[in-house]
Amino acid sequence: MAKTWVIPDIHGCVNTLKQLIENGIQPSKEDNIYFLGDYIDRGPDGKGVIDYIMSLQENGYKVDYLIGNHEYYCMNSYEKDQHRWLGKSSIQKEWERYGAKTTLASFGVRRPRDIDKRYIEWMAKGKYFIELDKYILVHAGMNFNIQDPFDDTMSMLWVRDFKVDTSKIGGKKIIHGHVPVEHSLIQLFLDSTGYDFIALDNGVYYRDQKVGFGNLMALELNEMELIAQPNVDF
């Protein structure tokens, strides 16, 4: 039976991702792999992460992926920088607070406009959500304060606190990243029937900074198997 894997925020940790895929998941080409966004920033090699995911796609693996708020920063900084001769745009200055410098360095450039356009185009093809039989995959969450949560794509990138109304999403459960949570809490989401969401981000870039954090997670949806790959990039 084909497996279905969900992998949250990678944040430039390409060697950790490779370990997770090649030694942990070991996917067949019949399996589905879904990425929840935030491929860049914080870690050392955002370009390498995208290159690796592209290579999976090019080699016939079933990959689908979301856009995260860090890709949103990058794309907007790229666009704003096209017509600037001096200084930095406000969006680039904000992006730099959250890891832009390591991402630009991984591309070997100093300005967003010098990033190879094919990477920007790849980011732009990322979805805001993916709907499966039992789950809604989003990067951050959804806005249930409006009639149709699918209308608010910015909340899918940015929201940090939300209360799920399953009646608005066909009775399905949300799986998201964006906000790092402790390893045992992620396991609690899986073991308990009382949650209508699964927060999957363990803050891979927190290695040796916070107890219970610092892993790149992968969740297999058929068996609810959770694999935790410790960070090997830092």
C-alpha positions in Angstrom: 0.0 0.0 0.0 1.3 3.4 -0.9 2.3 5.6 2.0 1.5 9.3 2.5 4.1 11.4 4.2 3.8 15.0 5.5 6.9 17.0 6.2 6.8 20.5 7.8 9.2 23.4 8.0 12.8 22.5 6.8 14.3 25.9 7.1 17.5 25.4 5.0 18.5 22.2 6.7 19.2 20.2 3.6 21.4 17.5 5.1 18.7 16.8 7.8 16.1 16.5 5.0 18.3 14.1 3.1 18.8 11.9 6.2 15.0 11.9 6.8 14.2 11.0 3.2 16.9 8.5 2.4 17.4 6.8 5.8 14.1 7.4 7.5 11.2 7.5 5.1 12.9 5.6 2.2 10.0 6.4 -0.1 9.0 4.4 -3.1 7.7 6.2 -6.2 4.2 5.1 -5.4 4.3 7.0 -2.1 3.0 10.6 -1.8 5.2 13.2 -0.1 3.7 16.5 1.0 5.8 19.5 2.1 4.2 22.2 4.3 6.4 25.2 3.3 9.3 27.2 4.8 12.1 25.6 2.9 14.4 28.6 3.3 15.8 30.9 6.0 17.3 30.2 9.5 19.3 27.2 8.4 22.4 27.3 6.1 21.2 26.1 2.7 17.7 27.1 1.5 18.8 26.7 -2.1 20.0 23.2 -1.4 16.6 22.3 0.2 14.8 23.5 -2.9 17.3 21.8 -5.2 16.8 18.5 -3.4 13.0 18.7 -3.5 13.2 19.6 -7.2 15.4 16.5 -7.7 12.8 14.3 -6.1 10.2 15.7 -8.5 12.5 15.3 -11.5 13.2 11.7 -10.6 9.5 10.7 -10.6 8.6 10.9 -6.9 5.1 12.0 -6.1 5.7 15.4 -4.5 3.3 18.2 -3.8 4.1 21.3 -1.7 2.8 24.4 0.0 4.1 27.9 0.1 5.2 29.1 3.6 5.5 32.6 4.9 9.3 32.6 4.4 8.8 31.9 0.6 6.3 34.7 0.6 8.9 37.0 2.0 11.4 35.9 -0.6 9.1 36.2 -3.6 7.9 39.7 -2.5 11.5 40.9 -1.8 12.5 39.6 -5.3 9.6 41.5 -6.9 10.2 44.7 -5.0 13.9 44.6 -5.7 13.5 44.5 -9.5 12.9 48.3 -9.7 15.2 49.6 -6.9 18.6 51.0 -7.5 19.5 52.1 -4.0 18.6 50.7 -0.6 16.3 47.9 0.5 12.6 47.5 0.3 10.6 47.4 3.6 9.7 43.8 2.9 13.4 42.9 2.5 14.3 44.6 5.7 11.5 42.6 7.5 12.7 39.4 5.7 16.2 39.9 7.0 14.9 39.7 10.6 13.9 36.1 9.9 16.8 34.6 8.0 17.2 36.3 4.6 20.9 36.6 4.8 21.6 32.9 5.1 19.2 32.3 2.2 20.8 34.9 -0.1 24.2 33.5 0.8 23.0 30.0 -0.2 22.1 31.4 -3.6 25.4 33.1 -3.9 23.8 36.6 -4.2 23.6 39.8 -2.2 20.2 41.1 -3.5 16.9 39.3 -3.9 16.6 40.3 -7.6 19.7 38.2 -8.4 18.2 34.9 -7.3 17.8 32.6 -10.3 14.2 33.2 -11.5 13.4 29.4 -11.7 13.5 29.2 -7.9 11.1 32.1 -7.6 8.8 30.4 -10.1 9.0 27.1 -8.1 8.0 28.9 -4.9 5.1 30.7 -6.8 3.8 27.3 -7.8 3.4 26.3 -4.1 -0.2 25.9 -3.0 -1.9 27.6 -0.1 -3.6 24.4 1.0 -3.9 20.7 0.0 -7.1 18.9 0.7 -7.0 15.1 1.3 -9.7 12.6 2.2 -9.5 13.2 5.9 -7.1 16.2 6.3 -6.5 19.8 5.2 -2.8 20.5 4.9 -1.8 24.2 5.4 1.4 25.9 6.4 0.1 27.9 9.4 -3.6 27.4 10.0 -6.9 28.8 8.8 -9.2 31.7 9.7 -12.5 30.2 11.1 -13.9 33.6 12.0 -15.2 34.1 8.4 -17.8 32.1 6.6 -15.4 30.3 4.3 -11.9 29.8 5.7 -10.6 28.9 2.3 -11.0 32.5 1.2 -8.3 33.8 3.5 -5.0 32.6 2.0 -2.9 35.0 4.1 -4.1 33.3 7.3 -2.9 30.1 5.8 0.6 31.6 5.7 0.7 33.6 8.9 -1.9 32.8 11.6 -0.5 31.6 14.9 -3.7 31.0 17.0 -6.9 29.6 15.6 -9.8 27.5 16.8 -10.9 24.9 14.3 -14.6 24.8 13.2 -14.7 21.4 11.4 -18.2 22.2 10.1 -16.5 24.7 7.7 -14.0 22.2 6.3 -16.1 19.1 5.8 -15.3 17.5 9.1 -11.6 17.2 8.3 -8.6 17.6 10.6 -6.0 20.3 9.9 -2.3 19.4 9.7 0.1 22.4 9.9 3.5 23.7 10.7 4.7 27.3 11.2 4.8 27.4 15.0 7.3 25.0 16.6 5.9 22.7 19.3 7.6 20.2 21.6 8.1 16.6 20.5 5.9 15.0 23.2 3.0 17.4 22.4 3.1 16.4 18.7 2.9 12.8 19.9 -0.1 13.7 22.1 -1.9 15.2 19.0 -1.5 11.8 17.4 -2.4 9.7 20.3 -5.5 11.6 21.4 -8.9 11.8 19.6 -9.7 15.1 21.2 -7.7 17.3 18.8 -9.0 18.6 15.5 -5.5 19.6 14.3 -2.0 18.3 14.3 0.8 20.8 14.7 3.9 19.1 13.2 6.7 21.6 13.3 9.4 20.7 15.9 11.6 23.7 15.2 14.4 21.8 13.4 16.7 24.9 13.8 16.4 24.8 17.6 19.0 22.0 18.0 20.7 22.2 21.4 18.7 25.3 22.2 15.4 23.9 23.6 14.8 20.5 25.1 12.2 18.6 23.1 12.9 20.5 19.9 15.4 20.3 17.0 14.0 17.5 14.8 12.6 17.5 11.3 9.4 15.5 11.5 7.6 13.3 9.0 4.2 11.9 9.6 2.8 8.9 7.6 -1.0 9.4 7.5 -2.2 5.8 6.9 -0.5 4.3 10.0 0.1 7.6 11.8 3.8 6.8 12.1 5.9 9.7 13.2 9.6 9.9 12.3 11.9 12.4 14.0 15.2 13.2 12.4 17.6 15.1 14.6 19.2 18.2 13.0 22.6 17.3 11.4 23.2 20.7 9.8 24.2 22.6 12.9 
